[in-house]
């Protein structure tokens, strides 16, 4: 088995008109098209939680497509 990086997390701090916003971006490198999810919230923890939920949705959708084919 060849080890490789599956996911890359990018956490950043952005300033917007309403104040400081924390951004979480997750990119999964798996066979097929890349999967990318991002979320911005007031707290990093909330941004990570929302991005992970979005990523799970995309992975479930991809798994359903793979099983149909």
C-alpha positions as CSV (number, residue, x, y, z in Angstrom):
1,X,0.0,0.0,0.0
2,X,1.4,3.4,-1.0
3,X,0.8,6.1,1.5
4,X,-0.6,9.4,0.2
5,X,-2.3,12.5,1.5
6,X,-6.0,12.2,1.3
7,X,-7.3,15.6,2.7
8,X,-5.8,19.0,3.0
9,X,-7.2,21.5,5.5
10,X,-6.8,25.2,5.0
11,X,-7.8,27.4,8.0
12,X,-7.7,31.2,7.5
13,X,-8.8,34.4,9.1
14,X,-10.5,36.9,6.9
15,X,-11.8,40.4,7.7
16,X,-15.1,41.4,6.3
17,X,-17.5,44.3,6.9
18,X,-19.1,42.6,9.9
19,X,-15.9,41.7,11.7
20,X,-13.5,38.8,11.7
21,X,-14.5,35.6,10.0
22,X,-12.8,32.2,10.3
23,X,-12.7,30.1,7.1
24,X,-12.2,26.4,6.8
25,X,-11.5,24.9,3.4
26,X,-11.1,21.1,3.0
27,X,-9.9,19.5,-0.2
28,X,-9.9,15.7,-0.6
29,X,-7.6,14.2,-3.2
30,X,-9.1,10.8,-4.0
31,X,-9.5,9.0,-7.4
32,X,-11.8,11.0,-9.7
33,X,-12.6,14.7,-9.4
34,X,-11.4,16.5,-6.3
35,X,-13.9,17.2,-3.6
36,X,-13.8,20.6,-2.0
37,X,-15.8,22.1,0.8
38,X,-15.5,25.4,2.6
39,X,-17.4,27.3,5.2
40,X,-17.0,30.6,7.1
41,X,-18.3,31.3,10.5
42,X,-17.4,33.4,13.6
43,X,-15.5,30.5,15.2
44,X,-13.1,28.1,13.7
45,X,-14.9,25.1,15.3
46,X,-18.2,26.0,13.6
47,X,-16.5,26.6,10.3
48,X,-14.8,23.2,10.5
49,X,-18.1,21.5,11.5
50,X,-20.0,23.0,8.6
51,X,-17.2,22.2,6.0
52,X,-17.0,18.6,7.2
53,X,-20.8,18.2,6.9
54,X,-20.6,19.5,3.3
55,X,-17.7,17.2,2.6
56,X,-19.7,14.2,3.9
57,X,-22.6,15.0,1.7
58,X,-20.4,15.1,-1.3
59,X,-18.7,11.8,-0.4
60,X,-22.1,10.1,0.1
61,X,-23.3,11.5,-3.3
62,X,-20.2,10.2,-5.0
63,X,-20.5,6.8,-3.3
64,X,-24.1,6.5,-4.5
65,X,-23.0,7.3,-8.1
66,X,-20.2,4.8,-7.9
67,X,-22.5,2.1,-6.7
68,X,-25.0,2.7,-9.5
69,X,-22.4,2.5,-12.1
